[in-house]
C-alpha cells in the first residue's frame, strides 16, 4: 500500500477581506506540523493568491496556496477566467475543480472538469477534484462495478503517469454547509467506491497513491474520527476553516 501523507485544505470561498487573510496567516505561524507528516493548503479568492504566496514565504509557513477554480486554457480570449499558466507563474500550488457549488450555480459539467484537470496537470498544479455523486447506490464489493460518472468522465483524458498527483474530494451535496455529516460507514463506503473507480480507470497501483479527502460539514468535533478511516487521506474544510484555532485543531488531528 502506498503511503499517502494527509492533506488538509481550507476552502475560504468568497469570505475574508485582505486584512483578515494576513491576520489568519500570522495566527497560524509556527503552529503547523511538519510537512512530511501533514500537508496543509488554503484555497482563497484569486485576488489574494499572489500576496498569500509572498506572505507564506515571509512567514515561513509550510502552506500550499490554492485557487478555488481555474480555466482550461493557458491563455486566450476568456474574459473573467484565470489561466492555469498564470497561477503556476505566481507559484500557486493547485486548484479546486468541480466543487458542487460551481456545478450547481455556474453549470460546470464533468466535461469542463476534465479539461481543467488536464490543464492543471499540464502546468504542474495539483487538481483537487470534487466529487458529489451519490455513491451510496453502488456496491463497493462488486469488482465489475462501473466507475463513478464524475470520475469516469472528469478524469478520462488524464495520463496515467500524472494521475497520482490528483486529489479527490468527496463532498456529499446535502452535507455542504449543513449541520450534519454522513455516518462514518457511509463516508468510508464512498471512499472505497471512489478508489475502486480510480483503479478501474488507471490501475490499482495508481489508485493507491491518490489521496481522497472528505468535505461537507467537517468540524473539529468530527475530524479525528473521519481522518481515522482507512480510505480518507485528508479534509476539504469550508466554514470551520475560517477560524484559525478550529483549523489548526483539524490539521493536528491528521497527524
N, C-alpha and C positions, 0 to 999 in steps of 0.2 A: 504494500500500500504506500503510495506517495505521501510524503509529509506535506501538509498544507498549513502554512502559517495563517492564523486567523486574521481577517481583515475587517476592521470596524470603520464604517463610513458615516459621517454626519451629512444628512441632506437638509440643508437650511431652506431650500425652496426660495420663495421671494421674501424671506424675512431678513432682518438686520439692516441697520444703517452703517455707514463706514466706521464711525467711532465704536460701535458695538462689535464689529468684526475685529478691530485691533484689540479691544478690551478682552475679548474671548481668547485670542491668541496669547496675550500676556498672561491671562489667568491659567492657562494650561502649561505654560513654560516650566520646564523642569519636572513635570508631573507625569509624563508619558513613559510607558515601559520601553524596554529595548526593542528596536525594530526587528530584531531577529526572533522575538517572541510574539509580537503583535504588530501588524501593520495598521496604521491609522490614516484615514483620509477625511477631508472636509470638502463637500460639494457646495458651491455658492453661486450666486448670480455672476454672470460674465463680467460685469463692471468692476468686480472686486478681485478677480483672479490674478491679474498681473501683480497687484500690490500684495496679495496674500503670499504669492511665491517669494517676493522680496522680503516680506516680514518674517516668513518662516525661516529663511536663511539667516536673517539678522538675529532672530531669537534662538537659533539652533534647534528648531523644532523638528522632530522626526515625523513630519506630516506630509502626506501627498495632497496637493491641491487638485481638485476635480471639478470639471464642468458638469452642469446639470443637463446639458443637451449639446449636440454637435450636428453639423451638416455633413452630407456625404461627399461634397466636392471640396477639393483643396483650394480652389479659387473660382471666380466667375461672377455672373450677374445674379446673385441670390440675396437681394436686399433683406437685411434684418437677421440673416443667419450667421453662424460662427464657423469658420473654417477649421478643420482638424489640424491642418498645417500651421495655422496661426496659433492655435492652442499649444501645439508642440514647441513652437518657436519661443513662447514665453515660459516654457518648462512646466506647463500643466501636465499632470501625470495620466489623466484618464477622463472618462465621461460616463455619466449615467445615460443609458439609452433605452427608450421604450417604456419609461415609467407609466404606470396606469393613468396618472393624471394627464400625461402627454397624449396617450392613446384616446382617452375619453374627451378631453377638451380641445385637442388640436388635431384629432383624427389621424394620428400616426398608425401605420399598419405594420404587419410583420415584414412586408417587403421593404419599407423605408428603414425599419430597424436593421435589416440585413445589410443595406447599403451603408448605413452609419457604422455598423460593426466592422466591416471590411475597410472602410476609410480610416477608422481609428487605429486598427492594427497596422495598416499601411504606414501610418505616421508615428508609430511607437506609443500610442495611447492605449491604456487599459480600458476596454469596454466593460462597464458594469451593466449587464443586460437584465432588465427587469421582466419577470415572468409572473403574470397574474392569472393565468389559465386555471380553471378548476381541475386540479389534478386528482381530486378525491374519487373521480369516476373511473380511474384506471387501477388495475390490479398490479401492484409492484412485483408480484411473484410470477407474472406472466412474461416469460423470456421472449415471446414473439410479439410483445406489445409494440404498437407503432409509436414513434417519438411524439412528444407533445407538439402541437401545431406551432406554437410560438418559438420553439427551439428548431423544429424541422425547417421552417421557412426562414426564420430570422438568422439562422447560422448556416444555411445551406451553401453559401458562397465562401465560407471560411476555409482557408488552407489548414490541413491537419497539423502542419508544423507550427502554426501560430495559435492554434485553438486553445492550448493550455494556458495562454495569457488572458483568456476570457474569465470574467467573474459572472456568475448567475445570481441574481437577487430574487428570491421567491417572496412575492408580496400578494397574499390573497386580497382581492379588491375590496371585499367588505370589511377588512380589518384596518385599512389605511385611514389614519386619523380617527379611528374608533376607540372605544374604551375597553375593548376586549381583543384577545388573540385566539387563534385556534388552539386546540389541545396539543400537547407535546407529541401525541401519537399522530395527529394529522400533519403537523409540521415535518416530522421525520418521514412519514409516508410520502409526502410531496417531494421531499429532498431525494429520497431513494428513486422515485419515478423519474425525476429530472436527471439524476446521474445515469440511470439506465438508458434514458433517451440520448444522452450525450455519448454513451458507449456505442449505441447503435449508429449514431451519426458519424462518430470519429473512430474511437477504439476504446476498450476498457482502460488501457494504459493512459490515454489522454484524459478520459473521464475522471480517473482517479486523481489527476493533477488539478482539475478545475475546482475552484472554490465556489461553494454555494452559500450565499448569505440568506438570512431571514430578515424581512422587513414587514411592517404593518403593526403599529402599536407596540413596538419593542420598548421596554421601560427598565429602569434599574430594578424593579420588582420581579421581572420575569427573565431578564437577560441571562443570568447564570444558568438557569435550567435549560433555556433554549440553546445556549452555547455548549451545553453538555451533550447534545445529541450527536450521534456519530457522523451524520452526513451534513451537519451545519458547520460552516467554517467562518462565520462572522455575522455581522449585522449591518443593515442599512437603516439608519435611525432618523426618523423625522422629528416630530415635536420634542422628544426627550433630548435631542442633541443641541437644542438652542441654549441650554443652561450648562455651563462648564462643569459644575460638580456632578450633575447627573451623567453627563457624557463620560467624564473620567471614570466614574463608577462602573459604567458598562464596558469601557475599554479594559479596565483591570479585571473584570470578570472573564475576559478572554484568555488570560494568562494560564 
